């Protein structure tokens, strides 16, 4: 009896310790797990209901024990046969209780094994989720690199647009220069050539407008595509940010789940230890019960003492049975709670699997977008090829036009030099003739200039009268008339020569003052320098196009490989851009070029007006040479005029 009492006290202490451990474990689980607390409250209410039911059952068992004690007392009074029967019944009940307990223990062990298997599955699922998370992080890093490459490609495309715009502006300026030179050429040409040049200008203007419209349409389309790519890149960046946030939340949830699983494993281990302890206690109780039964069979004590011992043993067994039932209920509730937690973990694993599928779909969409970007690069390459062909055609046309302009300007300069040389020779000859003429006739003209009368002048103005009177007049009258005629012709000739000399001196002075020939040569040298600069720009543009083609081929080659190569492209593009910056036009600005072209045009206009003025004066002089055919002239005056006309021609 003392041994049983000691065992009961030890079991009570262990029960109290187990309850404390369960309380602290539940408290720690509640602290570590930040999920919803509704199921915790539900389990608490269920446990309270079970405690109340167990109390009621305990009370009923106590009543039954009281009845049993009364029955034992009555049986003790009744006789030993009844005691033996009661003992057999008690043995049967104890055996049934033991069988029930063993069955429940087996069920609990099976539940524990199932929980362990589910926990192992949960651990395997968490490992798979960790591997999946690492793969998703690597894929996200690759996508980030790909987007960085797309941004770099967008920057490169903007730089190429800027270069194309600069080349287009330079082409427009060159076309404006060509147009101005064409206008000057048309002004210097004949009327028929003016009509043809106007038609050519109209056709060239129409072609130019058509090309400008095509280039503007291509530029608008290119701008739309670039805006579309920018919007797509921004959307992909937003998706990346959302996925990063989702991955961060998944990391936090996975950490919480890991902590919850660790707590559950610790609780399961503790429960397994408790089950093992209970099994050991049941074995000890069964052994003690067997020993007590053997002792009861061996010892032959008085009936009343045996009934009291049997009653005490029954009470102990009932107490142990109640305690085991309560522990069994606690274990079942704990097992149910663990099952619910495992179901929750499996639900979270399924959610993670769905999230994985969604991320895989997003990755496939991103890969498709990458293929679309490759197609857009192919379209850009075709457009660049078209622009390159147009630029080559314009370069060839400009080179031919520049060659024609240079040849025409050289011809004009040569012709102007010949005209200037001829004018200088004619001026020197005229000076000599004037000196000779003035030495011969100046004395005679001065002696007879005062003898002329108004009648002689009137008579000299009429050709028919002079013809009639020429045969009748005396030789003195003929001499007076011829001298007056010579005086008037000499004055006219002096005035014409003064005008021509003034024009010549003005032309020589203008050439000496403004250094127009030197300016023309300087402008021609500037044009040659501009052409060389344009050739250098075209060469750099071709080099840049080659670099772009190589880069596009490299991108196509690496499309099927991982997207980690985009980070290496920035250095190459920066080198290309630095090489391009070295070849920038530093020599001439657009304003200087326009100013020089306007100066050249103004100078050509001045030369053209001077040339027209000289032609007009020569034409007037040639006309003046034939006005006196109906008059009477002396042989010396005819010779002088012939010499002047020869010199003028």
Secondary structure, 3 states (H helix, E strand, C coil): CHHHHHHHHHHHHHHHHHHHHHHHHHHHHHHHCCCCCHHHHHHHHHHHHHHHHHHHHHHHHHHHHHHHHHHHHHHHHHCHHHHHHHHHHHHHHHHHHHHHHHHHHHHHHHHHHHHHHHHHHHHHHHHHHHHHHHHHHHHHHHHHHHHHHHHHHHHHHHHHHHHHHHHHHHHHHHHHHHHHHHHHHHHHCCHHHHHHHHHHHHHHHHHHHHHHHHHHHHHHHHHHHHHHHHHHHHHHHHHHHHHHHHHHHHHHHHHHHHHHHHHHHHHHHHHHHHHHHHHHHHHHHHHHHHHHHHHHHHCCCCHHHHHHHHHHHHHHHHHHHHHHHHHHHHHHHHHHHHHHHHHHHHHHHHHHHHHHHHHHHHHHHHHHHHHHHHHHHHHHHHHHHHHHHHHHHHHHHHHHHHHHHHHHHHHHHHHHHHHHHHHHHHHHHHHHHHHHHHHHHHHHHHHHCCCCCHHHHHHHHCHHHHHHHHCCCCHHHHHHHHHHHHHHHHHHHHHHHHHHHHHHHHHHHHHHHHCHHHHHHHHHHHHHHHHHHHHHHHHHHHHHHHHHHHHHHHHHHCCCCCHHHHHHHHHHHHHHHHHHHHCCCCCCCHHHHHHHHHHHHHHHHHHHHHHHHHHHHHHHHHHHCCCCCCCCCCHHHHHHHHHHHHHHC
